[in-house]
Amino acid sequence: MTLRKLKVALAGAGAFGLKHLEGIRQIPGAEVVSLVDPDLSKARELAEQYGIGHVATNLQDSLARPEVDAVILCTPTQMHASQARQCLLAGKHVQVEIPLADRLEDALAVVALQKSSGLVAMCGHTRRFNPSHQWVQQRVQAGRFKLQQLDVQTYFFRRSNMNALGQPRSWTDHLLWHHAAHTVDLFAHQAASPIVQAHAVQGPLHPELGIAMDMGIVLKAANGAICTLSLSFNNDGPLGTFFRYIGDTGTYVARYDGLVNGKDEAIDVSGVDVSMNGIELQDREFFAAIREGRQPRSSISQVLPCYQVLHALEQQLQ
């Protein structure tokens, strides 16, 4: 029996919107039917490229379309929580790109609405889905690896407000609420233990962007595992995030979907899941949860503790 295709609206035609469009192309049973972006010409160009029948500059135009089952939000951080609530109030399942919110009270409001609606609401904590991190998690679950320390470097060169495609942004990125969110959530997930201590320091605020360009965070889980996280927008070198897992039975270094051991020997993670693309795997989980009527991995309820830690760190920094 052929399943009816899930009809998806995607909001945000920037760098991450493209990643989701490419991922969904590989997933049977789902198609993007509506594309939202404030730049109508950009949306039309992308819609033609990907065979998307409807474009809009306003999210409400997509939400009003009865054929739309679900929405993926790849919009500016400051819009995530309010737009997630709009989707749920319109009766649409929603996946929000990281972060869920940039204030704890907004994250709590989205979680409360999801619980009352019964709809699927998921946050794009992609590190849970990258094959490299899944491989480590499988060893944790099998009792073959216990995390003792996670050492992470998140480095970009972003002294002007540009996105990953080198295009101007209309909004400001944030080391704490965006980039640190990946690691704070992943650490608790891989340690299989809640975070009980969290400390942060930051460098000077950028005179134009108004955000810290350098930050250091130290975390401790209830089971004794620790995490050190260095973040910078000033790094003139390889960009991205590097994760060094130090545990009782080995050391592993992950970068996106690849993995090596402590001696820089490659580990084959091609059989971990049905794809090597973390974004595609994230979208597959979202669609599967909708079809199966269950909570997805990386549901907004599951990742809420991350935002509680980020809130506590923000209070320290202030």
N, C-alpha and C positions, 0 to 999 in steps of 0.2 A: 504494500500500500504506500503510495507516494504522499508524503506530508505536504500540507499547504506551506508555501513559502512565507517566512516571516518578513514583513515589510518594515523597513528601517528608515528612520530619518536621521541624518547626520548633520550636526550643527558645528560649523567651524571648518573652513576650507584651508587651514594652515598646514604646518608641517605634520602635526599629529593626525589631522583629518585625513591626509594622504596615506599615512600608515594604516589607518583603519580601512580605507577604501581598498587598498592593496590586499589587506588580510581577508576582508569579506569576499573578495573575488575568488578566494580559494575555498570558501565554505559553502557546500551545497545546502539548499533550503533556506537561504536568506538573501535578500537583495535590498540595496539602498534605493528608495523610491523618491526621496526628497532631500535636498541639500540646502542648508541655510548658511548664509554669510552676509555680513553688512555690505560687502563689495559685490554687487549684483553681476558685474561683468566677469569677475573672477569665478563666481559660483556657476555662471552659465558655461564658461569655458571648461571647467572641471566636470560639470554635469554632462556635457557633450562627450568628453573623453571617456567617461565611465558609464554612459548610457542611462543617466538618471533623468527621469521624466519631469520632475518638478523642482523648481528653485524658488527661494524666497529670501528676503532680507530680515524677516522677523520670525522667531521661533513659533509664535502663536499661529502663524499661517500653516506650518507643518502639523502642529498639534491638532488643528481643526480638521485635518484630513482623516476620515474614518478608517481608511485602509492602513494607516500607520499603526503598527503594533508596539514598536519600541523606538527609543531615541538614544543615540550616542552623542554625548556632549564633549566637544573638543574646543570649547570656547575659552576666553580669558578666565583666569582663576577667580577673579572677583565676582564672576557671574555664576559660578558652578552651583552653589547652594540654592540660589533663587530659581535658577532654571530647572534644577532637579525637582524642586517642589512644583513648578509649573507642569512638568511632565507627569508627575504622580497625580496631581489634581485633575489632569486631563485624561487619566486612566491609562497612561502609557508606561510600560516598563522602561527603565532608564539605566544607562551606564554612564557614569561621570568620569571623565579623565581626572587623574590625580592633580590637585588635591580635591577632596570632597568639599572643603570649605577653607577659608582662611581665618575663621573665627569659630571657636568651639560651640558657641550658642547656635550658630547657623548649622553646624554639623548635627547637633542634637535635634534641631527642628526637622531636618530631613529624615533622620532615623525614626523619629516619632510618627511622621506622616507615612513613611513606608510601612511601619507596623500596623497602622490603622487601615491602610489601603490593601495590604496583602499582595501588592505588586512586587516584581523583582527589581531591586535597586542594588547596583554594583558599582564599585569604585575601581578605577584602572590602576591598581597597584601591580604593575606589570612584572615586577621582580618575582612575585609568587609564581608566575607562569613561564618565565624564561627557562628553557631546558637545563641550563647550567645550575640554576638555583633549585629546580625540581629534583635534579640528581642528588644534591646534598640533602634535601628534605626527605627523599626516599631512604637514604642511609640513616637519617635521624629516626624516622618512623620504624625502621627495622632494628633499631638498637645497635647499629654498627658505627655510629659516629655521634659524639656528644660535643657540642660547640663549647669551647672555652673562651675564645675571643674572636670577634669579628672586627677587622680593621678595614675602614672604607675611606676612599678618596673620591670626592665628587668635584671635578674640576672643569671649568669652562673659561673661555676668554670672552667676556661680555661686558665691555666698558661702555657700550652704547646699547640702546634698546632694540636688539635684533633677535629674530627667531632662529630656529635651527637651519632654516633655508637661507639665512642672510638677508631676510626681509624685515623692514621696520615693523615694530610691534606697537599696538595702540594701548598696551597695558604693561605693567612692570612685573617681571618674574620675582621670585622670592626664594632665598636659600633655605629658610626655615620651613615655611608652609608648603613649599613645593618639593624642592630637592631633598631636604632632610626627611620628608614624609616617606619616601621610598625606603630608606634605610631603617628608620625607627620601626616601621611596620615589619620589614623583613627580619630584623634582629629578633623581635619577640616571636615571630613565626618560626624561624629556624632554631632558636633556643628552646622552643616549646615551653616557654615560661614568660610570665608577664614582667614588664619593666617596673622596677621598684625604686630606682634612683636615676635621676637625669640632671645633667649640669651642662651649661652652655656659656660660651664667651663669643664676642663678635668684635670685628674691627670697626673702623670709622664708617659712617654712612656716606654714600656717594653724594656729592653736592647737588647733582641734577636728578638722579634716579631716586634718591631718598631711601635706599636700602643698603644694608651691610654687604660688602663685597667679599668678606672673609669671615668664616665662622668655624668654631670647634665645638663638638658635642661629645660627651662621655655618658654612657648608659650602663646600667647593671640590671640583670634579670634576677628574679627571685631564686633561681637555681644556682646563682653565682657567676654565670657567664657575663662577660663585659663586652662593650662595643666602643670603639673610638672612631669618630667621624670627622674628617676634615673637608670643608667645603670652600670653594673659591671661584669668583668670577674674574680673577686676575691671572689665572694660570696661562702662560704662553707656551703651550706644549700639547701633548695628546689630550683630547677632550673626552669627557664622559665619566663614568663611574667604575671604579675597580674595587672588588670585594675580596678580601683575604680571609678565608675561614681557617682558624686554627683550632684543632680539636684533639681529642684523646687518641685518635687512630690515624690522623693525617692532617695535611694542610692543602687547601684548595684555593685557587684564585679564579674568580669568575668575572667576566666582562660581557654584559649583555647575554647572548645565547651561547657563548663559548666558555670552556673550562680547562684549566691545566692544574697539575698538582704543584706542590711546593718547590719542585725542581724544574718547573716550567715544561713538564712533559704533558702533551695533550691528552685529554680524556674524551673518549667518544661518547657524546650525549645524543647522538642521532636517533637512538631507539627509545628515548625517554618518553616521547609523546608523538602525536601524529604529524607534527610540524616542528621546524626549527625556529619558527617565527613567534616570539613571545606575544606580540600584539594579536596575531591570528588566533593563538591559543586562548588568549583572554576573551576574544569575541566568541569563539566556539563555546566557552564555558557560559557566557552570558546567554547565548541562544539556547543551549541545552537546558539551562535552569528554567527558562521561560517555558519550553516545551514540556519539561518534566514537573513543573509546578513546585520547585524546591528553591532553597536558598543557594545562591552561587558561592563558590570560593571567592573571597575578596568582596563579600557583600558589605554594604555600608555598616551593618551591625558588627561584623567581624573586625573591620578596620577602625571602628570608633576609638578603641584604646590608644591608637596611634595619635589621634587628634587631641586626646586628653593629655598626652605627654607633650605634644607640640605647644599646647596652651600653657602648660606649666613652665616650659622652657621660655616662652615669650614673656611670661610674668617675671622670670629671672632677669632677662635681658633688659626689660624696662626699668 
